[in-house]
């Protein structure tokens, strides 16, 4: 269950889904299976960052380029991806 911002430098507690962006990724388990996991970036972090999934095993924060940050402000609040 998502309880805090996925940005390790923030870790703001999740109170409302309307604040920020929710991501879902398919991740591999140690036994070779797959699981769907959800991550949340708070409103402040989602203005300058996105989450990416690397090799179905690791989720990382990435800084947005300034122009992309303005464009993404109008994007949907749910992002789906699987690497």
N, CA, C and O of each residue as an XYZ file, in Angstrom:
332
protein
N       0.836     -1.179      0.000
C       0.000      0.000      0.000
C       0.885      1.249      0.000
O       1.865      1.322      0.742
N       0.541      2.208     -0.818
C       1.289      3.461     -0.903
C       0.959      4.310      0.315
O      -0.213      4.537      0.614
N       1.983      4.783      1.022
C       1.729      5.600      2.202
C       2.528      6.898      2.218
O       2.265      7.789      3.026
N       3.511      6.999      1.314
C       4.334      8.206      1.308
C       4.898      8.463     -0.086
O       4.872      7.592     -0.955
N       5.408      9.675     -0.278
C       5.989     10.078     -1.557
C       7.155      9.153     -1.910
O       7.956      8.797     -1.045
N       7.244      8.767     -3.182
C       8.300      7.868     -3.644
C       9.658      8.552     -3.734
O      10.675      7.876     -3.892
N       9.696      9.869     -3.638
C      10.963     10.598     -3.649
C      11.649     10.386     -2.297
O      11.120     10.812     -1.270
N      12.824      9.732     -2.279
C      13.489      9.458     -1.004
C      13.916     10.718     -0.252
O      14.155     10.659      0.954
N      14.015     11.843     -0.936
C      14.373     13.095     -0.267
C      13.164     13.814      0.307
O      13.322     14.825      0.992
N      11.963     13.321      0.046
C      10.731     13.977      0.500
C      10.011     13.130      1.546
O       9.951     13.494      2.720
N       9.473     12.015      1.112
C       8.724     11.070      1.948
C       7.486     11.669      2.630
O       7.107     11.251      3.724
N       6.861     12.655      1.967
C       5.627     13.239      2.490
C       4.561     12.154      2.590
O       4.464     11.295      1.714
N       3.764     12.191      3.654
C       2.720     11.192      3.841
C       1.572     11.428      2.875
O       1.205     12.569      2.595
N       1.006     10.329      2.365
C      -0.129     10.385      1.454
C      -1.413     10.514      2.271
O      -1.719      9.669      3.112
N      -2.164     11.600      2.002
C      -3.465     11.789      2.634
C      -4.577     11.765      1.594
O      -5.649     11.214      1.843
N      -4.327     12.363      0.427
C      -5.328     12.455     -0.625
C      -4.680     12.141     -1.972
O      -3.594     12.639     -2.269
N      -5.338     11.320     -2.786
C      -4.808     11.000     -4.112
C      -4.901     12.176     -5.071
O      -4.223     12.183     -6.098
N      -5.719     13.163     -4.761
C      -5.853     14.314     -5.658
C      -4.598     15.183     -5.664
O      -4.429     16.018     -6.553
N      -3.729     14.996     -4.692
C      -2.487     15.758     -4.595
C      -1.336     14.897     -5.112
O      -0.925     13.952     -4.439
N      -0.815     15.208     -6.287
C       0.315     14.469     -6.826
C      -0.080     13.531     -7.949
O      -1.130     13.693     -8.570
N       0.776     12.542     -8.204
C       0.565     11.596     -9.304
C       0.831     10.175     -8.825
O       1.767      9.909     -8.072
N      -0.032      9.272     -9.293
C       0.100      7.852     -8.962
C       0.650      7.131    -10.183
O       0.210      7.368    -11.308
N       1.600      6.262     -9.955
C       2.209      5.451    -11.015
C       1.988      3.990    -10.667
O       1.927      3.629     -9.491
N       1.870      3.153    -11.681
C       1.859      1.708    -11.448
C       2.846      1.055    -12.398
O       2.923      1.392    -13.580
N       3.603      0.108    -11.846
C       4.614     -0.606    -12.616
C       4.491     -2.099    -12.342
O       4.127     -2.513    -11.241
N       4.798     -2.896    -13.349
C       4.908     -4.344    -13.177
C       6.360     -4.619    -12.805
O       7.277     -4.287    -13.556
N       6.559     -5.230    -11.636
C       7.903     -5.534    -11.154
C       8.083     -7.039    -11.029
O       7.131     -7.766    -10.747
N       9.298     -7.494    -11.239
C       9.625     -8.913    -11.098
C       9.869     -9.239     -9.636
O      10.411     -8.431     -8.881
N       9.456    -10.448     -9.252
C       9.729    -10.921     -7.899
C      11.011    -11.752     -7.904
O      11.527    -12.105     -8.964
N      11.510    -12.053     -6.734
C      12.733    -12.865     -6.628
C      12.529    -14.286     -7.124
O      13.483    -14.971     -7.493
N      11.262    -14.724     -7.130
C      10.965    -16.096     -7.576
C      10.646    -16.160     -9.066
O      10.277    -17.221     -9.569
N      10.780    -15.044     -9.778
C      10.545    -15.026    -11.211
C       9.142    -14.608    -11.612
O       8.847    -14.488    -12.801
N       8.276    -14.385    -10.636
C       6.913    -13.935    -10.929
C       6.870    -12.431    -11.177
O       7.899    -11.756    -11.205
N       5.678    -11.937    -11.352
C       5.459    -10.508    -11.579
C       4.424    -10.003    -10.584
O       3.535    -10.745    -10.167
N       4.550     -8.727    -10.206
C       3.559     -8.121     -9.336
C       3.342     -6.675     -9.762
O       4.266     -6.021    -10.245
N       2.143     -6.187     -9.586
C       1.801     -4.807     -9.898
C       1.980     -3.983     -8.628
O       1.388     -4.295     -7.594
N       2.789     -2.937     -8.703
C       3.010     -2.069     -7.548
C       2.666     -0.639     -7.904
O       2.826     -0.210     -9.046
N       2.193      0.091     -6.910
C       1.809      1.484     -7.080
C       2.767      2.387     -6.305
O       3.230      2.046     -5.217
N       3.045      3.535     -6.889
C       3.925      4.530     -6.287
C       3.268      5.892     -6.433
O       2.481      6.103     -7.356
N       3.579      6.816     -5.539
C       2.973      8.136     -5.553
C       4.059      9.191     -5.396
O       4.946      9.065     -4.552
N       3.980     10.225     -6.214
C       4.805     11.425     -6.039
C       3.871     12.525     -5.552
O       2.825     12.755     -6.159
N       4.227     13.204     -4.472
C       3.391     14.277     -3.949
C       3.304     15.416     -4.967
O       4.054     15.434     -5.943
N       2.413     16.341     -4.749
C       2.196     17.444     -5.671
C       3.451     18.241     -5.961
O       3.714     18.576     -7.116
N       4.224     18.550     -4.944
C       5.446     19.331     -5.141
C       6.485     18.552     -5.943
O       7.079     19.094     -6.875
N       6.708     17.299     -5.593
C       7.710     16.492     -6.300
C       7.290     16.205     -7.737
O       8.136     16.154     -8.629
N       5.987     16.017     -7.972
C       5.528     15.691     -9.327
C       5.651     16.872    -10.287
O       5.548     16.692    -11.500
N       5.867     18.062     -9.768
C       6.094     19.233    -10.627
C       7.468     19.185    -11.290
O       7.655     19.750    -12.368
N       8.420     18.522    -10.663
C       9.794     18.524    -11.164
C      10.369     17.136    -11.407
O      11.509     17.014    -11.857
N       9.589     16.070    -11.114
C      10.103     14.708    -11.234
C       9.078     13.783    -11.866
O       7.882     14.074    -11.890
N       9.571     12.660    -12.380
C       8.735     11.538    -12.791
C       9.350     10.276    -12.205
O      10.491     10.292    -11.742
N       8.597      9.188    -12.225
C       9.124      7.889    -11.822
C       9.335      7.046    -13.066
O       8.529      7.086    -13.995
N      10.408      6.292    -13.082
C      10.667      5.358    -14.173
C      11.000      3.991    -13.588
O      11.539      3.883    -12.486
N      10.670      2.956    -14.343
C      10.944      1.585    -13.931
C      12.095      1.055    -14.762
O      12.062      1.116    -15.991
N      13.106      0.538    -14.096
C      14.291      0.015    -14.762
C      14.292     -1.514    -14.686
O      14.338     -2.088    -13.598
N      14.241     -2.169    -15.853
C      14.355     -3.627    -15.953
C      13.356     -4.386    -15.083
O      13.666     -5.474    -14.596
N      12.201     -3.844    -14.888
C      11.150     -4.454    -14.066
C      11.630     -4.800    -12.663
O      11.091     -5.708    -12.030
N      12.643     -4.083    -12.172
C      13.143     -4.424    -10.842
C      13.381     -3.216     -9.945
O      13.445     -3.362     -8.724
N      13.511     -2.043    -10.519
C      13.864     -0.877     -9.715
C      13.098      0.349    -10.218
O      13.031      0.601    -11.421
N      12.530      1.093     -9.294
C      11.819      2.325     -9.631
C      12.671      3.491     -9.161
O      13.115      3.529     -8.013
N      12.895      4.443    -10.062
C      13.751      5.595     -9.759
C      13.029      6.896    -10.045
O      12.139      6.957    -10.894
N      13.425      7.937     -9.324
C      12.953      9.279     -9.638
C      13.897      9.892    -10.663
O      15.107      9.667    -10.627
N      13.326     10.673    -11.580
C      14.127     11.397    -12.566
C      13.644     12.829    -12.615
O      12.441     13.089    -12.589
N      14.568     13.744    -12.683
C      14.228     15.163    -12.788
C      13.697     15.456    -14.186
O      14.230     14.970    -15.183
N      12.645     16.253    -14.238
C      12.107     16.698    -15.519
C      12.913     17.873    -16.032
O      13.401     18.688    -15.249
N      13.053     17.960    -17.336
C      13.612     19.149    -17.955
C      12.560     20.241    -17.788
O      11.368     19.943    -17.855
N      12.950     21.470    -17.579
C      12.019     22.557    -17.267
C      10.835     22.630    -18.225
O       9.699     22.753    -17.766
N      11.053     22.559    -19.538
C       9.964     22.635    -20.508
C       9.014     21.459    -20.375
O       7.802     21.629    -20.500
N       9.543     20.268    -20.123
C       8.701     19.085    -19.961
C       7.863     19.189    -18.700
O       6.729     18.711    -18.675
N       8.401     19.809    -17.643
C       7.659     19.951    -16.394
C       6.399     20.774    -16.621
O       5.350     20.457    -16.060
N       6.479     21.811    -17.423
C       5.305     22.638    -17.711
C       4.282     21.856    -18.521
O       3.084     21.971    -18.263
N       4.724     21.063    -19.494
C       3.817     20.279    -20.324
C       3.128     19.199    -19.502
O       1.936     18.957    -19.689
N       3.844     18.550    -18.603
C       3.294     17.438    -17.841
C       2.307     17.905    -16.786
O       1.536     17.096    -16.270
N       2.311     19.174    -16.457
C       1.377     19.688    -15.477
C      -0.064     19.478    -15.880
O      -0.939     19.415    -15.016
N      -0.334     19.369    -17.165
C      -1.700     19.161    -17.635
C      -1.995     17.702    -17.955
O      -3.087     17.390    -18.430
N      -1.050     16.804    -17.707
C      -1.223     15.384    -18.022
C      -2.123     14.698    -16.991
O      -2.389     15.246    -15.921
N      -2.576     13.520    -17.321
C      -3.404     12.705    -16.442
C      -2.660     12.373    -15.157
O      -1.429     12.344    -15.141
N      -3.395     12.124    -14.084
C      -2.771     11.859    -12.798
C      -2.375     10.403    -12.611
O      -1.711     10.082    -11.625
N      -2.751      9.516    -13.509
C      -2.345      8.115    -13.404
C      -1.459      7.782    -14.593
O      -1.838      8.003    -15.743
N      -0.287      7.254    -14.311
C       0.664      6.888    -15.354
C       0.896      5.396    -15.276
O       1.162      4.861    -14.200
N       0.799      4.737    -16.379
C       1.007      3.292    -16.405
C       2.253      2.994    -17.200
O       2.528      3.634    -18.215
N       3.007      2.015    -16.729
C       4.190      1.634    -17.489
C       4.724      0.308    -17.040
O       4.545     -0.099    -15.893
N       5.358     -0.337    -17.919
C       6.049     -1.580    -17.627
C       7.258     -1.646    -18.534
O       7.165     -1.450    -19.746
N       8.377     -1.922    -17.931
C       9.599     -2.015    -18.742
C       9.901     -3.449    -19.034
O      10.890     -3.748    -19.704
